[in-house]
Amino acid sequence: MSSRMQMLPVPNVNRVVLFFCGLVNLGLPGFGLMLATCIENNPLTFRSHMHIGIMQLLLTLVVIGFFWSFANGVVMIFYSLT
């Protein structure tokens, strides 16, 4: 696994949930990560993952968030399949 993929946050949830949230993240930037974070309910990573999801959503207005969210969604799907 490449080190770049390890830099993107992936919540520790069920594989099916992670796959679904990855698909949601592809279509609705940031929402998949925020949904998976709420399902994970880990107080140690909750704030950072929620902030990243919100930033993906807000930065969609300047296109950067769309690509960031797309990459994060692909990584979430990849992790769910491995």
Backbone bond lengths (Angstrom), bond angles and torsions (degrees), N, CA, C in turn:
res aa  C-N    CA-C-N  psi(-1)  N-CA   C-N-CA  omega(-1)  CA-C   N-CA-C  phi
1 M - - - 1.444 - - 1.526 108.40 -
2 S 1.305 116.98 136.05 1.460 119.36 -176.65 1.523 110.88 -75.79
3 S 1.325 114.67 154.90 1.466 119.56 -179.06 1.522 111.59 -69.12
4 R 1.322 117.63 -25.01 1.468 119.95 178.51 1.522 111.10 -66.84
5 M 1.323 116.83 -36.05 1.462 119.73 179.56 1.514 111.02 -68.39
6 Q 1.323 117.86 -29.65 1.452 120.86 -179.84 1.522 111.65 -72.76
7 M 1.322 118.14 -16.23 1.461 121.54 -178.94 1.524 111.96 -78.26
8 L 1.327 118.24 -22.39 1.453 121.27 -179.83 1.525 109.59 -85.39
9 P 1.335 117.69 137.55 1.468 120.10 -176.91 1.523 112.03 -72.07
10 V 1.323 115.26 134.70 1.460 121.42 175.93 1.526 107.29 -132.00
11 P 1.330 117.76 109.69 1.465 120.31 178.73 1.524 111.52 -61.64
12 N 1.307 115.95 150.71 1.460 122.72 -178.76 1.529 109.32 -90.35
13 V 1.333 115.84 85.18 1.463 121.86 179.85 1.529 109.19 -129.15
14 N 1.316 116.04 175.68 1.461 123.57 177.74 1.531 110.22 -54.43
15 R 1.333 117.18 148.67 1.469 121.62 -178.67 1.523 112.79 -59.42
16 V 1.316 117.04 -41.89 1.467 120.74 -178.98 1.523 110.02 -65.75
17 V 1.318 116.56 -43.28 1.467 121.44 178.34 1.520 109.81 -63.50
18 L 1.329 116.97 -42.65 1.462 121.04 -179.76 1.523 110.80 -63.92
19 F 1.326 117.64 -41.04 1.466 121.58 177.74 1.525 110.21 -62.30
20 F 1.345 116.73 -47.81 1.463 121.12 179.53 1.526 111.05 -61.26
21 C 1.331 117.18 -44.93 1.465 120.73 -179.58 1.527 111.06 -66.35
22 G 1.332 117.14 -32.94 1.463 120.29 174.93 1.521 111.14 -63.64
23 L 1.334 116.59 -41.78 1.466 120.25 176.90 1.525 111.28 -64.82
24 V 1.326 116.41 -41.51 1.468 120.31 177.70 1.523 109.76 -61.67
25 N 1.330 116.94 -40.39 1.459 121.00 -179.11 1.529 111.34 -65.42
26 L 1.333 117.61 -29.99 1.462 120.38 177.11 1.525 111.19 -67.83
27 G 1.327 117.07 -37.77 1.458 120.91 -176.89 1.515 114.66 -90.80
28 L 1.322 116.80 -36.56 1.466 122.09 -178.86 1.528 108.14 -123.24
29 P 1.309 117.60 94.89 1.469 121.34 -173.17 1.528 113.41 -52.43
30 G 1.328 115.17 124.47 1.453 122.22 176.59 1.513 114.94 89.84
31 F 1.332 118.23 -28.18 1.459 120.86 -175.67 1.524 112.50 -67.86
32 G 1.319 117.52 -35.91 1.459 120.16 179.18 1.513 111.91 -64.14
33 L 1.329 116.24 -42.61 1.464 120.45 178.70 1.525 110.69 -67.10
34 M 1.330 116.96 -42.39 1.461 119.65 179.32 1.530 111.24 -65.67
35 L 1.329 117.56 -38.91 1.463 121.41 178.08 1.527 110.73 -64.38
36 A 1.332 116.81 -46.63 1.467 120.22 179.04 1.521 111.13 -63.88
37 T 1.321 117.32 -35.23 1.461 121.32 178.59 1.523 110.66 -66.24
38 C 1.327 117.13 -41.42 1.471 120.09 177.84 1.524 111.12 -66.14
39 I 1.324 117.19 -37.97 1.462 120.48 178.74 1.520 110.48 -69.13
40 E 1.341 117.09 -39.17 1.466 121.03 179.81 1.521 111.06 -63.70
41 N 1.331 117.10 -43.56 1.466 123.84 177.69 1.531 112.29 54.88
42 N 1.317 116.37 48.26 1.462 122.61 176.76 1.527 108.21 -102.44
43 P 1.332 118.76 113.12 1.464 120.27 -176.39 1.530 113.64 -64.07
44 L 1.330 118.10 -20.98 1.467 120.26 -179.35 1.525 112.45 -74.01
45 T 1.330 117.54 -32.35 1.465 120.61 -177.49 1.523 113.17 -112.78
46 F 1.322 117.86 -3.59 1.465 121.00 -173.71 1.527 112.26 -57.33
47 R 1.322 117.06 -52.26 1.471 120.16 -175.93 1.518 112.26 -63.21
48 S 1.333 116.70 -45.61 1.468 118.75 -176.70 1.527 111.28 -66.83
49 H 1.335 117.66 -41.71 1.465 119.62 179.22 1.525 111.20 -68.01
50 M 1.326 117.75 -38.54 1.466 119.91 177.76 1.522 111.07 -65.70
51 H 1.326 117.05 -41.45 1.467 119.94 177.71 1.524 110.98 -62.26
52 I 1.321 117.03 -40.26 1.464 120.22 178.71 1.526 110.34 -65.47
53 G 1.324 117.93 -42.53 1.459 121.22 177.26 1.521 112.24 -62.06
54 I 1.317 116.99 -41.54 1.468 121.08 178.22 1.523 110.42 -66.09
55 M 1.328 116.86 -40.85 1.468 120.03 178.64 1.530 110.87 -65.64
56 Q 1.326 117.55 -37.99 1.464 119.94 176.41 1.520 109.95 -61.57
57 L 1.313 116.54 -41.79 1.459 120.95 179.71 1.528 111.17 -65.69
58 L 1.324 116.92 -48.01 1.463 120.32 -177.92 1.527 112.54 -68.15
59 L 1.324 117.20 -38.37 1.462 120.39 -178.69 1.523 112.75 -76.28
60 T 1.329 117.16 -4.35 1.462 119.96 174.34 1.526 109.85 -62.74
61 L 1.315 116.47 -28.51 1.464 120.68 179.53 1.520 112.11 -62.64
62 V 1.324 117.68 -26.82 1.470 120.93 178.30 1.529 110.64 -111.87
63 V 1.302 118.00 22.54 1.462 128.09 173.57 1.531 113.85 71.45
64 I 1.311 119.40 -24.52 1.467 121.76 -179.20 1.527 110.23 -60.70
65 G 1.316 117.02 -42.85 1.460 121.56 -178.48 1.513 112.98 -62.46
66 F 1.341 116.42 -32.79 1.460 119.51 178.88 1.525 110.41 -64.17
67 F 1.334 116.93 -46.97 1.464 120.19 -179.94 1.523 111.68 -67.49
68 W 1.330 116.63 -38.58 1.463 121.62 178.57 1.527 109.82 -63.95
69 S 1.327 116.42 -45.52 1.456 121.38 179.83 1.527 110.97 -66.79
70 F 1.327 116.85 -38.80 1.461 120.69 178.44 1.527 110.20 -62.29
71 A 1.336 116.49 -45.82 1.469 120.62 178.55 1.523 110.71 -62.19
72 N 1.321 116.65 -42.15 1.459 120.56 179.31 1.527 111.05 -65.50
73 G 1.323 117.63 -39.67 1.458 121.23 177.19 1.518 112.20 -63.53
74 V 1.334 116.87 -41.21 1.465 120.71 177.87 1.524 110.28 -63.63
75 V 1.326 117.21 -41.80 1.468 120.77 178.92 1.527 110.32 -64.81
76 M 1.328 117.49 -40.23 1.465 120.38 178.40 1.528 110.58 -62.84
77 I 1.327 117.21 -42.38 1.466 120.79 177.84 1.523 110.01 -65.25
78 F 1.331 117.24 -42.28 1.467 121.10 178.79 1.523 110.91 -59.64
79 Y 1.337 116.72 -46.50 1.466 120.53 178.86 1.525 111.51 -63.26
80 S 1.331 117.80 -34.37 1.465 119.55 -179.33 1.525 111.75 -70.92
81 L 1.316 117.37 -25.13 1.462 120.99 -178.68 1.521 113.01 -89.93
82 T 1.332 117.53 -13.76 1.475 119.65 -178.86 1.507 111.43 -103.11
